[in-house]
Amino acid sequence: MKKLAIIAGLLIFSAGGLKASNYPADYSYQKVHVLLKGPALAATVGSGIMDQKLVIGYKKSGILGGFDKIFAVVKVTYYGGDGNMKVSERVLEIQKDWHGAGFLTPAMIHEDYITLVDGRGFRGIQRIELAFFSGSQWDSNYGANYVIEPNELATSNIQFASQESSSEVAIPCWNFITDQLGK
């Protein structure tokens, strides 16, 4: 009986230790936010144990949807490490999504789509502008670009949470993004 009491005490003590971390139960769940602007898609995926990742997409229903591959011009306005506003512009190749819904980039960290102007890092993204092309055909929202504001993306009503815990984007999150691309 004494052994049973000791074991029960250890179980209660160890269970209390798990609660002591003060992390919410969904801390490691991956959360997806998707923003659609015409044929352009931007999605973020993140959790308490993974860095936030960005996915850029283009719908098959857009004017470039019939091409085998397209390119995205990604213009990012951000605060540099010195506190001044900086602008980075990169061209990314976007492959067809294997579901046939359009085109998607891999999940990207900041260094994948921002070229630091002064090499000192950055303090925060203020805006992302997207334009797409294949050959001489462009889709740049009639020259205005597809503008993504970080707060607009973070507060998007198109959201999903996966209970999977990983440092890479989980398959259910990819499926959710692809489903939105196909709408």
C-alpha positions in Angstrom: 0.0 0.0 0.0 2.9 2.3 0.8 4.4 1.8 -2.7 1.0 2.6 -4.3 0.9 5.9 -2.4 4.4 6.8 -3.4 3.6 6.0 -7.1 0.4 8.1 -6.9 2.3 11.0 -5.3 5.0 10.9 -8.1 2.3 10.9 -10.8 0.5 13.9 -9.2 3.8 15.7 -8.8 4.9 15.1 -12.4 1.5 16.1 -13.8 1.8 19.4 -11.8 5.2 20.0 -13.4 3.7 19.9 -16.9 1.2 22.6 -16.0 4.0 24.8 -14.5 5.3 25.8 -17.9 2.4 28.2 -18.3 2.2 27.5 -22.1 -1.3 27.2 -23.5 -2.4 23.7 -24.6 -2.2 24.8 -28.3 1.2 26.3 -28.1 2.8 23.9 -30.5 -0.2 23.7 -32.9 0.4 25.1 -36.3 -1.8 28.0 -37.2 -2.4 29.1 -40.8 -3.7 32.5 -41.9 -4.5 33.0 -45.6 -5.2 36.2 -47.5 -6.6 36.2 -51.0 -6.2 39.2 -53.3 -7.6 38.4 -56.7 -5.5 35.5 -58.0 -2.8 36.2 -55.5 -2.5 34.2 -52.2 -0.4 34.9 -49.2 -0.3 32.5 -46.2 1.6 32.4 -43.0 2.1 29.2 -40.9 3.6 29.3 -37.4 3.5 27.9 -33.9 5.2 28.4 -30.6 7.9 25.9 -31.7 8.5 27.0 -35.3 9.5 30.2 -37.0 6.7 31.8 -39.0 6.8 30.8 -42.6 5.3 32.6 -45.6 3.8 30.8 -48.7 3.0 32.8 -51.8 0.6 31.4 -54.4 -1.2 32.2 -57.6 -4.6 30.8 -58.6 -5.0 28.7 -61.7 -8.0 30.9 -62.5 -5.7 33.9 -62.9 -4.5 35.1 -66.3 -1.2 33.3 -65.9 -2.9 30.0 -64.8 -2.2 28.2 -68.0 1.6 28.5 -67.9 3.9 25.7 -66.7 5.7 28.0 -64.3 5.5 31.6 -63.3 7.6 34.1 -61.4 6.7 36.4 -58.5 8.3 39.8 -58.0 8.2 40.2 -54.2 8.8 43.8 -53.0 9.1 44.0 -49.2 9.1 47.3 -47.3 10.7 46.8 -43.8 12.5 48.5 -41.0 16.2 47.8 -41.2 18.5 47.0 -38.4 19.3 50.7 -38.2 15.6 51.6 -37.7 15.3 53.2 -41.1 12.7 52.1 -43.8 14.3 49.8 -46.4 12.9 48.2 -49.6 13.9 44.7 -50.9 12.9 43.3 -54.3 13.3 39.6 -55.3 12.1 37.4 -58.1 11.0 33.9 -57.1 10.1 31.0 -59.4 6.8 29.5 -58.4 6.1 25.9 -59.4 2.7 24.3 -60.1 0.9 23.0 -57.1 0.6 19.2 -57.3 -3.2 19.4 -56.6 -3.6 21.4 -59.8 -5.1 24.5 -58.0 -2.4 26.9 -59.2 1.2 27.7 -58.2 2.8 27.8 -54.7 6.2 28.6 -53.3 7.7 26.3 -50.7 7.3 27.6 -47.1 9.8 30.4 -46.7 11.6 32.1 -43.9 12.4 35.8 -44.2 15.8 35.3 -45.7 14.1 33.4 -48.6 12.2 36.4 -49.9 14.0 39.4 -48.4 17.4 40.6 -49.6 18.7 42.8 -46.8 19.7 46.1 -48.2 22.4 46.9 -45.7 23.0 43.4 -44.3 22.1 44.4 -40.8 18.8 42.5 -40.5 15.3 43.9 -40.0 12.9 44.8 -37.3 9.6 44.3 -39.0 7.8 44.0 -42.3 5.5 46.9 -43.2 4.2 45.7 -46.5 4.6 43.0 -49.1 3.8 43.8 -52.8 3.4 41.0 -55.3 3.4 41.0 -59.1 3.5 37.8 -61.3 4.8 37.1 -64.8 5.6 34.4 -67.3 7.6 35.4 -70.3 6.2 38.8 -71.4 2.7 38.2 -69.8 2.2 40.1 -66.5 -0.4 40.2 -63.7 0.4 43.1 -61.5 -3.1 44.2 -60.5 -3.1 46.7 -63.3 0.3 48.1 -62.2 -0.8 48.6 -58.6 0.6 45.2 -57.4 -1.1 42.9 -55.0 -0.5 44.5 -51.6 -0.3 42.4 -48.4 -0.2 44.3 -45.1 1.1 42.1 -42.2 -1.7 43.0 -39.9 -4.3 42.3 -42.6 -2.8 38.8 -43.0 -2.7 38.2 -39.3 -6.3 39.1 -38.9 -7.6 37.3 -41.9 -10.8 35.3 -41.3 -9.4 32.4 -43.4 -7.7 30.5 -40.7 -6.9 26.9 -39.8 -5.1 25.2 -36.8 -3.5 21.8 -37.0 -2.7 19.8 -33.8 0.4 18.5 -35.4 3.7 19.7 -33.8 6.7 20.1 -36.1 9.3 22.6 -37.2 8.1 22.1 -40.8 4.7 22.9 -42.3 2.3 19.9 -41.6 0.4 18.2 -44.4 -3.0 19.3 -43.1 -1.8 23.0 -43.3 -0.6 22.5 -46.8 -3.9 21.0 -47.7 -5.8 23.9 -46.2 -3.6 26.4 -48.2 -4.2 24.4 -51.4 -7.9 24.3 -50.8 -8.0 28.1 -50.5 -5.9 28.4 -53.7 -8.5 26.3 -55.6 -11.5 28.5 -54.5 
